Amino acid sequence: MNQDISFKRINKLAIPALIAGVAEPLLSTTDLAIIGNIDNNATESIAAIGIVGAFLSMLIWVFGQTRSGISSIISQYLGANKLDEVKNLPAQAIVLVVTTSLFILGISYPFSKEIFEFYNASGTILEYSVEYYKIRVFGFPFTLFVIAIFGVFRGLQNTVYPMIIAIIGTIVNIVLDIILVYGIEGYIPAMNIQGAAYASVIAQITMAVIALYLLLTKTKISLKFQLPFNKEIPRFINMILNLFVRTIALNVALYFATSYATGYGKEYIAAYTIGLNLWLMGAFMIDGYSSAGNILSGKLLGAKAYKTLIKLGNNLIIYGLVFGSFLALIGLVFYNFIGTIFTKEQEVLVQFYNTFWIILLMQPICSIAFIYDGMFKGLGEMKYLRNVLLVSTALVFIPLLLFFDSLNYKLYAVWIAFYGWIIARGVPLIFKFRNKFLSRSQKV
């Protein structure tokens, strides 16, 4: 089996995954940049997109964990040269997750007002949130379908096809955003926040169609649903349940952050939304190396190549620190320009610039945490990931937020809490990885 973990090999997997990963937050970030420059109620519209984005991210992260489960199992079987034994797994997994997403859509749609009131939205912001969500939510099943197929491609050590799909989806979204939000005089009326929602849904449908085509024509994986269930379905469901609980913990942190930022005032939630989307974009860029770690670690585990696995972990720490520092440096160089891309509202910009430096300072630590997070998913260590996030949210994030909020730190409180949370997520993963695989590598 090929055990190449050279810098060239890692980047061959990481760079396409990086480009594909950026597309997901770019859909929301594009909405923000274009909506933030409309003439009417720009701040309220940004706030609404931020609140809806927080809720949709929760749904996508909870139910989109199929990507990690599918990728982990397929890569391990690929490494063991037993891929034929799991060829029917993706179709079964996709049916399960898409059916669940349709159920969630049906439940959440009629209660959208109550959902966003729970996020402290009121008045115009609440009205816009409901309006935006009732369109965006129809893209949810298509998004989960694409995420699951991305998991298949990752398991097969292919990050190029997800990149192609993501690029096309992003271009469609940007073009439609401009057309539908601002309108074309005499042809298409300006639809403002509704236009941004329609653009995102159409982009998600486009990505789903292309993903289906590439999977059926470029791989030997079939999407024909057949019974009985594959023998790995119980392990897959167990992985998803652990990641489900983990993602609930993650979204508890996001809920508290969004709720507190909303409570501080519309300028604060707008500034937080811009900062969060930039932070997520950085996270998804780092996800390129996380994906490489995910893909290679699963394959190396399947082949029982423990010495190479340890070397991979060491290399990825270095790459993570370098890449995270690079992102922080870019942010510092363009510090005063970045905020103006999203809004011209001075009160929002003041709050954004006050705390953006904390987001930049987090980047090297985020890089390591996210990379090891990806590796543990590839190794199938979902239970440990679950426990780490439960502890870091309950014992680090929430206490830090409550403490600094009591000191009236406002957005500083939110981002300081996130910083402590990331450290608490990353450090245990490094120690666990080395303790588990160092001893195995010495026996080989």
DOTI-808985 format. One record per residue (C-alpha): residue number from 1; residue in three letters; chain; x, y, z. Coordinates in pm, 1 decimal. Example, Ala and Ser with C-alpha at 12.3 -4.5 7.8 and 13.67 -1.06 7.14 Angstrom:
fipa, donu, gudren, c1, c2, c3
1, ALA, A, 1230.0, -450.0, 780.0;
2, SER, A, 1367.0, -106.0, 714.0;
END
This chain:
fipa, donu, gudren, c1, c2, c3
1, MET, A, 0.0, 0.0, 0.0;
2, ASN, A, 116.6, 351.8, -79.2;
3, GLN, A, 218.3, 519.2, 251.1;
4, ASP, A, 339.4, 846.5, 103.4;
5, ILE, A, 289.2, 1129.9, 355.7;
6, SER, A, 531.8, 1373.6, 198.7;
7, PHE, A, 462.4, 1746.9, 192.6;
8, LYS, A, 373.7, 1712.5, -175.9;
9, ARG, A, 126.8, 1429.4, -108.4;
10, ILE, A, -38.9, 1609.2, 182.2;
11, ASN, A, -76.9, 1927.5, -20.7;
12, LYS, A, -213.5, 1731.5, -315.6;
13, LEU, A, -500.0, 1632.7, -86.6;
14, ALA, A, -512.4, 1946.9, 127.5;
15, ILE, A, -520.9, 2223.1, -134.5;
16, PRO, A, -827.5, 2096.4, -325.4;
17, ALA, A, -995.4, 2024.2, 10.7;
18, LEU, A, -904.2, 2375.0, 126.0;
19, ILE, A, -1067.8, 2528.9, -180.4;
20, ALA, A, -1375.1, 2308.8, -138.7;
21, GLY, A, -1393.6, 2387.7, 232.4;
22, VAL, A, -1386.5, 2763.4, 179.7;
23, ALA, A, -1691.6, 2739.1, -46.8;
24, GLU, A, -1925.1, 2648.0, 240.6;
25, PRO, A, -1872.4, 2960.0, 454.2;
26, LEU, A, -1823.2, 3165.1, 137.4;
27, LEU, A, -2191.1, 3111.7, 55.5;
28, SER, A, -2288.8, 3290.2, 377.5;
29, THR, A, -2003.1, 3540.2, 358.8;
30, THR, A, -2107.0, 3640.4, 6.2;
31, ASP, A, -2460.1, 3699.3, 133.8;
32, LEU, A, -2316.6, 3921.7, 408.4;
33, ALA, A, -2090.1, 4124.7, 180.0;
34, ILE, A, -2368.3, 4195.3, -69.9;
35, ILE, A, -2650.8, 4243.2, 181.8;
36, GLY, A, -2429.8, 4467.1, 395.2;
37, ASN, A, -2418.1, 4718.8, 111.7;
38, ILE, A, -2790.5, 4748.2, 34.0;
39, ASP, A, -2957.5, 5083.3, 93.6;
40, ASN, A, -3232.6, 4978.0, 335.2;
41, ASN, A, -3185.2, 4815.3, 678.3;
42, ALA, A, -2840.5, 4673.4, 599.8;
43, THR, A, -2749.6, 4623.0, 966.9;
44, GLU, A, -3075.8, 4443.6, 1044.1;
45, SER, A, -3028.8, 4223.6, 735.9;
46, ILE, A, -2673.3, 4128.1, 838.5;
47, ALA, A, -2798.6, 4045.1, 1187.1;
48, ALA, A, -3077.3, 3826.2, 1043.7;
49, ILE, A, -2834.8, 3635.1, 820.5;
50, GLY, A, -2607.6, 3583.2, 1120.4;
51, ILE, A, -2886.4, 3443.9, 1338.1;
52, VAL, A, -3025.0, 3217.7, 1065.6;
53, GLY, A, -2670.5, 3114.8, 976.2;
54, ALA, A, -2608.5, 3007.3, 1336.2;
55, PHE, A, -2919.9, 2787.2, 1335.7;
56, LEU, A, -2857.3, 2639.7, 990.2;
57, SER, A, -2493.4, 2573.9, 1080.4;
58, MET, A, -2618.2, 2380.5, 1382.3;
59, LEU, A, -2840.7, 2165.0, 1161.7;
60, ILE, A, -2572.5, 2112.3, 898.0;
61, TRP, A, -2301.8, 2029.8, 1151.2;
62, VAL, A, -2529.4, 1792.8, 1342.4;
63, PHE, A, -2658.6, 1600.2, 1042.5;
64, GLY, A, -2362.1, 1657.2, 814.2;
65, GLN, A, -2143.3, 1429.3, 1025.3;
66, THR, A, -2218.0, 1156.6, 771.1;
67, ARG, A, -1918.1, 1289.2, 576.9;
68, SER, A, -1679.3, 1198.1, 856.8;
69, GLY, A, -1840.0, 861.2, 923.3;
70, ILE, A, -1844.5, 757.0, 557.2;
71, SER, A, -1494.1, 889.9, 494.1;
72, SER, A, -1351.0, 712.1, 799.2;
73, ILE, A, -1498.5, 371.7, 714.4;
74, ILE, A, -1422.3, 384.3, 342.0;
75, SER, A, -1062.9, 503.3, 391.9;
76, GLN, A, -997.0, 227.9, 647.9;
77, TYR, A, -1134.8, -38.5, 413.5;
78, LEU, A, -935.7, 110.7, 128.0;
79, GLY, A, -618.1, 83.9, 336.1;
80, ALA, A, -699.9, -279.2, 415.8;
81, ASN, A, -773.4, -351.8, 45.2;
82, LYS, A, -1133.2, -452.4, 125.9;
83, LEU, A, -1328.3, -171.2, -41.3;
84, ASP, A, -1580.5, -407.5, -205.0;
85, GLU, A, -1714.3, -492.9, 140.3;
86, VAL, A, -1854.4, -140.1, 191.6;
87, LYS, A, -1958.0, -36.8, -159.4;
88, ASN, A, -2328.9, -32.6, -65.1;
89, LEU, A, -2273.8, 167.8, 255.7;
90, PRO, A, -2287.8, 521.5, 103.5;
91, ALA, A, -2634.1, 472.8, -51.3;
92, GLN, A, -2774.7, 345.5, 276.8;
93, ALA, A, -2613.5, 629.2, 473.2;
94, ILE, A, -2738.9, 895.3, 231.3;
95, VAL, A, -3097.2, 764.6, 245.8;
96, LEU, A, -3086.9, 778.9, 625.5;
97, VAL, A, -2954.6, 1134.4, 645.0;
98, VAL, A, -3166.4, 1287.8, 367.2;
99, THR, A, -3484.2, 1133.1, 512.1;
100, THR, A, -3395.0, 1281.2, 849.2;
101, SER, A, -3327.4, 1623.5, 693.1;
102, LEU, A, -3671.9, 1629.0, 530.4;
103, PHE, A, -3826.5, 1553.3, 869.1;
104, ILE, A, -3632.0, 1839.8, 1029.8;
105, LEU, A, -3738.3, 2075.1, 748.3;
106, GLY, A, -4103.4, 1986.1, 804.2;
107, ILE, A, -4078.7, 2038.6, 1179.9;
108, SER, A, -3880.7, 2365.2, 1179.4;
109, TYR, A, -4057.3, 2551.0, 897.2;
110, PRO, A, -4386.4, 2630.8, 1077.8;
111, PHE, A, -4204.0, 2724.1, 1399.0;
112, SER, A, -3937.3, 2949.3, 1246.9;
113, LYS, A, -4059.4, 3257.8, 1435.8;
114, GLU, A, -4039.0, 3079.1, 1769.5;
115, ILE, A, -3693.4, 2941.4, 1683.9;
116, PHE, A, -3545.4, 3285.8, 1618.4;
117, GLU, A, -3719.4, 3445.5, 1914.8;
118, PHE, A, -3521.2, 3187.3, 2112.0;
119, TYR, A, -3208.9, 3353.9, 1966.3;
120, ASN, A, -3325.2, 3689.4, 2112.2;
121, ALA, A, -3432.2, 3823.7, 1770.0;
122, SER, A, -3716.3, 4076.7, 1770.2;
123, GLY, A, -3874.5, 4345.8, 1552.9;
124, THR, A, -3727.7, 4390.1, 1206.8;
125, ILE, A, -3443.7, 4144.9, 1273.9;
126, LEU, A, -3694.5, 3872.9, 1365.2;
127, GLU, A, -3903.6, 3948.8, 1057.8;
128, TYR, A, -3601.1, 3927.4, 829.4;
129, SER, A, -3475.2, 3610.7, 1000.9;
130, VAL, A, -3803.2, 3427.5, 938.0;
131, GLU, A, -3820.0, 3557.0, 580.7;
132, TYR, A, -3463.5, 3445.4, 505.1;
133, TYR, A, -3494.2, 3107.7, 677.2;
134, LYS, A, -3817.6, 3003.8, 505.1;
135, ILE, A, -3631.8, 3014.3, 174.4;
136, ARG, A, -3282.7, 2897.3, 280.5;
137, VAL, A, -3411.0, 2587.9, 461.8;
138, PHE, A, -3514.4, 2425.4, 132.3;
139, GLY, A, -3146.8, 2395.3, 44.7;
140, PHE, A, -3082.4, 2192.6, 361.8;
141, PRO, A, -3148.8, 1840.4, 220.2;
142, PHE, A, -2938.1, 1917.3, -88.1;
143, THR, A, -2652.9, 2038.5, 132.7;
144, LEU, A, -2654.9, 1717.4, 337.0;
145, PHE, A, -2664.0, 1510.2, 18.9;
146, VAL, A, -2354.4, 1690.9, -112.3;
147, ILE, A, -2174.7, 1657.3, 221.9;
148, ALA, A, -2234.4, 1280.9, 224.8;
149, ILE, A, -2098.5, 1242.4, -129.2;
150, PHE, A, -1795.6, 1451.2, -29.1;
151, GLY, A, -1738.7, 1189.0, 241.9;
152, VAL, A, -1732.9, 914.6, -22.7;
153, PHE, A, -1479.4, 1105.2, -233.4;
154, ARG, A, -1261.4, 1172.9, 71.5;
155, GLY, A, -1265.7, 807.2, 167.7;
156, LEU, A, -1147.5, 725.9, -184.2;
157, GLN, A, -856.7, 973.8, -134.0;
158, ASN, A, -1010.1, 1217.5, -384.9;
159, THR, A, -1042.5, 1585.0, -292.0;
160, VAL, A, -1042.9, 1717.1, -648.9;
161, TYR, A, -1406.9, 1641.1, -729.9;
162, PRO, A, -1537.5, 1810.7, -412.8;
163, MET, A, -1325.4, 2112.3, -509.6;
164, ILE, A, -1480.0, 2127.3, -858.3;
165, ILE, A, -1832.4, 2096.2, -715.5;
166, ALA, A, -1766.6, 2365.3, -455.3;
167, ILE, A, -1614.9, 2611.3, -703.3;
168, ILE, A, -1911.7, 2582.0, -937.9;
169, GLY, A, -2157.4, 2621.7, -650.0;
170, THR, A, -1975.8, 2928.4, -519.3;
171, ILE, A, -1967.6, 3096.3, -860.5;
172, VAL, A, -2340.6, 3028.7, -910.8;
173, ASN, A, -2412.8, 3172.1, -566.7;
174, ILE, A, -2209.8, 3490.3, -618.7;
175, VAL, A, -2357.8, 3564.1, -962.8;
176, LEU, A, -2714.2, 3502.0, -844.8;
177, ASP, A, -2652.6, 3703.3, -526.7;
178, ILE, A, -2563.6, 4010.8, -730.6;
179, ILE, A, -2854.8, 3962.5, -971.5;
180, LEU, A, -3126.2, 3877.2, -719.1;
181, VAL, A, -3026.4, 4105.0, -429.0;
182, TYR, A, -2969.1, 4422.0, -632.6;
183, GLY, A, -3191.1, 4330.2, -929.1;
184, ILE, A, -3152.7, 4424.6, -1294.9;
185, GLU, A, -3343.7, 4740.7, -1376.8;
186, GLY, A, -3635.5, 4670.7, -1610.5;
187, TYR, A, -3594.6, 4292.9, -1583.9;
188, ILE, A, -3555.4, 4162.0, -1229.1;
189, PRO, A, -3668.1, 4355.9, -919.1;
190, ALA, A, -3427.4, 4394.5, -626.2;
191, MET, A, -3517.7, 4121.0, -378.1;
192, ASN, A, -3274.6, 4219.0, -99.8;
193, ILE, A, -3246.7, 3949.6, 170.9;
194, GLN, A, -3490.1, 3716.8, -8.7;
195, GLY, A, -3268.4, 3730.7, -317.9;
196, ALA, A, -2968.0, 3619.5, -112.2;
197, ALA, A, -3166.6, 3322.9, 18.5;
198, TYR, A, -3282.7, 3215.9, -328.8;
199, ALA, A, -2926.2, 3243.4, -460.7;
200, SER, A, -2797.6, 3009.2, -190.0;
201, VAL, A, -3070.3, 2749.1, -247.2;
202, ILE, A, -3013.6, 2741.1, -624.2;
203, ALA, A, -2638.0, 2706.1, -566.8;
204, GLN, A, -2695.9, 2413.9, -327.9;
205, ILE, A, -2922.2, 2235.9, -577.7;
206, THR, A, -2662.7, 2288.0, -851.7;
207, MET, A, -2390.3, 2134.0, -634.5;
208, ALA, A, -2610.6, 1832.7, -555.9;
209, VAL, A, -2674.5, 1761.3, -924.1;
210, ILE, A, -2303.9, 1783.4, -1012.9;
211, ALA, A, -2203.1, 1569.5, -711.6;
212, LEU, A, -2449.7, 1298.3, -813.6;
213, TYR, A, -2322.9, 1300.5, -1171.9;
214, LEU, A, -1954.7, 1272.3, -1073.2;
215, LEU, A, -2017.1, 996.2, -821.0;
216, LEU, A, -2213.1, 783.0, -1067.2;
217, THR, A, -1983.7, 838.1, -1365.5;
218, LYS, A, -1637.7, 859.2, -1206.8;
219, THR, A, -1648.8, 597.1, -928.8;
220, LYS, A, -1764.9, 238.9, -881.3;
221, ILE, A, -1986.7, 342.3, -589.4;
222, SER, A, -2357.4, 287.8, -653.1;
223, LEU, A, -2636.2, 493.5, -497.8;
224, LYS, A, -2889.0, 216.6, -544.5;
225, PHE, A, -3040.2, 149.4, -203.1;
226, GLN, A, -3033.2, -220.8, -119.5;
227, LEU, A, -3112.0, -433.1, 183.7;
228, PRO, A, -2990.4, -588.7, 403.0;
229, PHE, A, -2791.9, -312.6, 568.0;
230, ASN, A, -2414.7, -326.6, 539.1;
231, LYS, A, -2234.0, -479.4, 838.8;
232, GLU, A, -2070.7, -139.9, 904.5;
233, ILE, A, -2402.4, 44.2, 941.9;
234, PRO, A, -2410.9, -11.6, 1323.5;
235, ARG, A, -2057.6, 133.2, 1356.9;
236, PHE, A, -2153.5, 416.5, 1121.1;
237, ILE, A, -2463.9, 498.3, 1328.6;
238, ASN, A, -2257.2, 483.1, 1648.5;
239, MET, A, -2006.8, 729.1, 1495.9;
240, ILE, A, -2290.0, 960.0, 1391.1;
241, LEU, A, -2455.0, 947.1, 1735.1;
242, ASN, A, -2126.8, 1036.8, 1906.1;
243, LEU, A, -2069.4, 1317.4, 1656.2;
244, PHE, A, -2433.3, 1422.1, 1699.8;
245, VAL, A, -2382.5, 1472.4, 2074.2;
246, ARG, A, -2049.2, 1640.9, 2004.7;
247, THR, A, -2206.1, 1879.6, 1756.9;
248, ILE, A, -2486.4, 1962.2, 1998.7;
249, ALA, A, -2214.6, 2068.6, 2244.5;
250, LEU, A, -2049.2, 2273.7, 1969.9;
251, ASN, A, -2375.1, 2445.5, 1887.8;
252, VAL, A, -2449.1, 2514.8, 2253.0;
253, ALA, A, -2137.0, 2731.5, 2241.8;
254, LEU, A, -2252.6, 2896.2, 1918.1;
255, TYR, A, -2601.2, 2948.9, 2059.7;
256, PHE, A, -2470.3, 3118.8, 2374.0;
257, ALA, A, -2236.4, 3335.5, 2166.5;
258, THR, A, -2507.4, 3439.3, 1919.0;
259, SER, A, -2767.0, 3494.4, 2190.9;
260, TYR, A, -2537.3, 3710.9, 2402.8;
261, ALA, A, -2415.9, 3910.1, 2101.2;
262, THR, A, -2777.5, 3970.6, 1996.6;
263, GLY, A, -2861.5, 4088.6, 2347.8;
264, TYR, A, -2585.6, 4350.8, 2335.9;
265, GLY, A, -2756.8, 4530.8, 2044.3;
266, LYS, A, -2786.2, 4522.2, 1665.9;
267, GLU, A, -2437.6, 4668.2, 1607.7;
268, TYR, A, -2286.5, 4393.9, 1823.9;
269, ILE, A, -2468.1, 4103.2, 1657.8;
270, ALA, A, -2380.8, 4245.6, 1314.1;
271, ALA, A, -2011.4, 4279.1, 1411.9;
272, TYR, A, -2015.0, 3931.8, 1568.4;
273, THR, A, -2172.1, 3787.1, 1252.4;
274, ILE, A, -1895.7, 3931.6, 1034.7;
275, GLY, A, -1628.7, 3806.7, 1274.7;
276, LEU, A, -1786.3, 3461.8, 1302.6;
277, ASN, A, -1807.9, 3419.8, 925.7;
278, LEU, A, -1442.7, 3520.8, 886.1;
279, TRP, A, -1346.5, 3280.8, 1165.6;
280, LEU, A, -1543.0, 3001.1, 998.8;
281, MET, A, -1380.6, 3080.2, 665.8;
282, GLY, A, -1040.4, 3044.1, 831.5;
283, ALA, A, -1156.1, 2718.1, 989.4;
284, PHE, A, -1269.2, 2578.6, 656.3;
285, MET, A, -942.1, 2683.7, 494.5;
286, ILE, A, -756.2, 2496.2, 766.5;
287, ASP, A, -996.3, 2210.2, 696.6;
288, GLY, A, -790.3, 2139.0, 386.1;
289, TYR, A, -510.9, 2003.2, 606.0;
290, SER, A, -765.7, 1855.5, 844.1;
291, SER, A, -911.1, 1665.0, 548.4;
292, ALA, A, -566.8, 1541.1, 447.7;
293, GLY, A, -515.9, 1418.1, 803.2;
294, ASN, A, -860.6, 1258.2, 800.0;
295, ILE, A, -804.6, 1080.3, 468.7;
296, LEU, A, -448.6, 959.7, 535.2;
297, SER, A, -494.9, 863.0, 901.2;
298, GLY, A, -788.5, 634.7, 820.3;
299, LYS, A, -596.7, 466.9, 540.3;
300, LEU, A, -280.9, 424.9, 753.5;
301, LEU, A, -484.8, 283.1, 1043.3;
302, GLY, A, -647.9, 33.6, 806.4;
303, ALA, A, -299.6, -72.5, 693.7;
304, LYS, A, -169.8, -75.2, 1056.5;
305, ALA, A, 114.3, 159.4, 953.6;
306, TYR, A, 153.0, 311.4, 1301.4;
307, LYS, A, 503.8, 457.3, 1258.5;
308, THR, A, 390.9, 646.2, 949.7;
309, LEU, A, 79.2, 757.8, 1136.5;
310, ILE, A, 291.1, 912.5, 1415.6;
311, LYS, A, 507.5, 1088.1, 1157.9;
312, LEU, A, 194.7, 1221.8, 989.3;
313, GLY, A, 72.2, 1364.8, 1321.2;
314, ASN, A, 406.3, 1538.6, 1383.9;
315, ASN, A, 416.1, 1686.8, 1034.2;
316, LEU, A, 60.8, 1817.1, 1056.4;
317, ILE, A, 134.1, 2007.7, 1379.9;
318, ILE, A, 407.1, 2199.7, 1195.6;
319, TYR, A, 191.7, 2260.4, 889.3;
320, GLY, A, -96.2, 2375.3, 1110.2;
321, LEU, A, 114.7, 2628.9, 1300.3;
322, VAL, A, 261.8, 2769.3, 979.7;
323, PHE, A, -70.8, 2790.4, 798.7;
324, GLY, A, -254.0, 2940.2, 1097.3;
325, SER, A, 18.7, 3201.4, 1143.1;
326, PHE, A, -4.9, 3285.0, 772.8;
327, LEU, A, -380.4, 3344.2, 802.2;
328, ALA, A, -325.1, 3567.7, 1105.2;
329, LEU, A, -60.9, 3768.4, 919.7;
330, ILE, A, -290.9, 3822.6, 619.8;
331, GLY, A, -562.7, 3942.3, 856.5;
332, LEU, A, -326.0, 4188.0, 1024.6;
333, VAL, A, -201.6, 4330.0, 693.3;
334, PHE, A, -557.3, 4396.0, 570.8;
335, TYR, A, -703.8, 4465.9, 915.2;
336, ASN, A, -869.1, 4800.4, 835.2;
337, PHE, A, -986.8, 4694.5, 490.6;
338, ILE, A, -1159.2, 4365.3, 574.4;
339, GLY, A, -1450.8, 4507.8, 771.5;
340, THR, A, -1544.1, 4756.2, 498.3;
341, ILE, A, -1606.3, 4466.9, 258.3;
342, PHE, A, -1912.9, 4373.0, 463.2;
343, THR, A, -2057.0, 4702.0, 583.1;
344, LYS, A, -2019.2, 5078.3, 578.8;
345, GLU, A, -2201.0, 5121.6, 911.3;
346, GLN, A, -1946.3, 5289.5, 1138.9;
347, GLU, A, -2098.2, 5164.0, 1464.8;
348, VAL, A, -2073.8, 4806.0, 1339.6;
349, LEU, A, -1717.0, 4855.7, 1217.7;
350, VAL, A, -1607.7, 4994.6, 1554.6;
351, GLN, A, -1729.5, 4682.3, 1736.0;
352, PHE, A, -1580.9, 4454.6, 1470.4;
353, TYR, A, -1234.3, 4613.1, 1478.7;
354, ASN, A, -1234.5, 4611.1, 1860.2;
355, THR, A, -1233.6, 4229.9, 1867.6;
356, PHE, A, -1106.5, 4110.4, 1528.0;
357, TRP, A, -750.9, 4085.9, 1664.0;
358, ILE, A, -862.7, 3807.6, 1901.7;
359, ILE, A, -991.7, 3604.7, 1605.3;
360, LEU, A, -656.2, 3646.3, 1430.9;
361, LEU, A, -463.9, 3549.6, 1743.0;
362, MET, A, -663.1, 3225.8, 1759.8;
363, GLN, A, -566.0, 3104.9, 1412.5;
364, PRO, A, -248.3, 2900.0, 1489.4;
365, ILE, A, -422.2, 2722.7, 1780.9;
366, CYS, A, -734.7, 2669.0, 1569.2;
367, SER, A, -522.6, 2512.2, 1297.2;
368, ILE, A, -380.4, 2244.1, 1525.2;
369, ALA, A, -716.2, 2176.0, 1693.0;
370, PHE, A, -901.9, 2140.2, 1361.8;
371, ILE, A, -629.8, 1926.5, 1201.7;
372, TYR, A, -625.6, 1680.3, 1490.5;
373, ASP, A, -1002.9, 1688.0, 1496.2;
374, GLY, A, -994.5, 1565.7, 1135.2;
375, MET, A, -739.0, 1296.9, 1215.5;
376, PHE, A, -946.9, 1159.5, 1501.1;
377, LYS, A, -1247.9, 1138.9, 1270.5;
378, GLY, A, -1039.0, 945.5, 1020.7;
379, LEU, A, -931.2, 710.7, 1300.0;
380, GLY, A, -1293.5, 658.2, 1401.9;
381, GLU, A, -1231.2, 805.8, 1750.2;
382, MET, A, -1569.7, 978.5, 1763.1;
383, LYS, A, -1638.2, 898.4, 2129.1;
384, TYR, A, -1322.4, 1076.9, 2246.1;
385, LEU, A, -1402.8, 1377.8, 2024.9;
386, ARG, A, -1748.3, 1385.4, 2182.6;
387, ASN, A, -1611.4, 1384.5, 2536.7;
388, VAL, A, -1351.0, 1654.0, 2465.7;
389, LEU, A, -1609.1, 1892.5, 2323.0;
390, LEU, A, -1859.3, 1828.2, 2603.8;
391, VAL, A, -1594.2, 1911.8, 2862.9;
392, SER, A, -1454.3, 2215.6, 2677.6;
393, THR, A, -1802.1, 2364.9, 2627.0;
394, ALA, A, -1937.7, 2298.0, 2976.7;
395, LEU, A, -1623.1, 2367.3, 3178.9;
396, VAL, A, -1439.1, 2624.1, 2966.3;
397, PHE, A, -1654.2, 2813.3, 2713.7;
398, ILE, A, -1966.8, 2880.6, 2920.5;
399, PRO, A, -1782.5, 2972.7, 3243.7;
400, LEU, A, -1549.1, 3210.1, 3056.5;
401, LEU, A, -1840.4, 3373.5, 2872.8;
402, LEU, A, -2041.6, 3421.6, 3191.6;
403, PHE, A, -1742.1, 3555.9, 3383.8;
404, PHE, A, -1631.5, 3813.5, 3127.6;
405, ASP, A, -1991.0, 3906.8, 3047.5;
406, SER, A, -2038.3, 3986.8, 3416.7;
407, LEU, A, -1747.9, 4230.1, 3377.0;
408, ASN, A, -1937.8, 4394.7, 3086.8;
409, TYR, A, -1677.1, 4288.7, 2828.6;
410, LYS, A, -1953.2, 4223.0, 2569.4;
411, LEU, A, -1799.0, 4097.1, 2241.9;
412, TYR, A, -1462.7, 4060.6, 2414.1;
413, ALA, A, -1631.3, 3807.2, 2644.2;
414, VAL, A, -1757.5, 3606.4, 2347.4;
415, TRP, A, -1422.9, 3584.3, 2169.1;
416, ILE, A, -1217.8, 3522.7, 2485.1;
417, ALA, A, -1452.6, 3231.4, 2559.3;
418, PHE, A, -1396.8, 3095.0, 2209.5;
419, TYR, A, -1019.6, 3123.3, 2252.4;
420, GLY, A, -1021.2, 2921.3, 2574.0;
421, TRP, A, -1258.3, 2672.0, 2411.9;
422, ILE, A, -1023.3, 2608.1, 2117.7;
423, ILE, A, -725.1, 2548.7, 2347.9;
424, ALA, A, -931.5, 2304.0, 2555.5;
425, ARG, A, -1031.9, 2119.7, 2236.8;
426, GLY, A, -686.6, 2090.7, 2080.0;
427, VAL, A, -443.9, 2002.3, 2359.3;
428, PRO, A, -613.0, 1676.1, 2474.6;
429, LEU, A, -621.8, 1543.4, 2117.6;
430, ILE, A, -244.7, 1573.4, 2076.9;
431, PHE, A, -176.9, 1392.0, 2407.2;
432, LYS, A, -431.6, 1117.7, 2334.6;
433, PHE, A, -294.5, 1057.4, 1984.5;
434, ARG, A, 64.6, 1026.8, 2097.5;
435, ASN, A, -17.1, 809.0, 2398.4;
436, LYS, A, -220.0, 566.3, 2186.8;
437, PHE, A, -3.5, 528.3, 1879.1;
438, LEU, A, 351.9, 577.3, 2005.6;
439, SER, A, 337.9, 245.7, 2190.8;
440, ARG, A, 184.9, 69.1, 1887.1;
441, SER, A, 450.5, 210.3, 1654.2;
442, GLN, A, 729.0, 71.8, 1877.3;
443, LYS, A, 584.3, -279.7, 1858.3;
444, VAL, A, 582.5, -285.8, 1477.4;
END
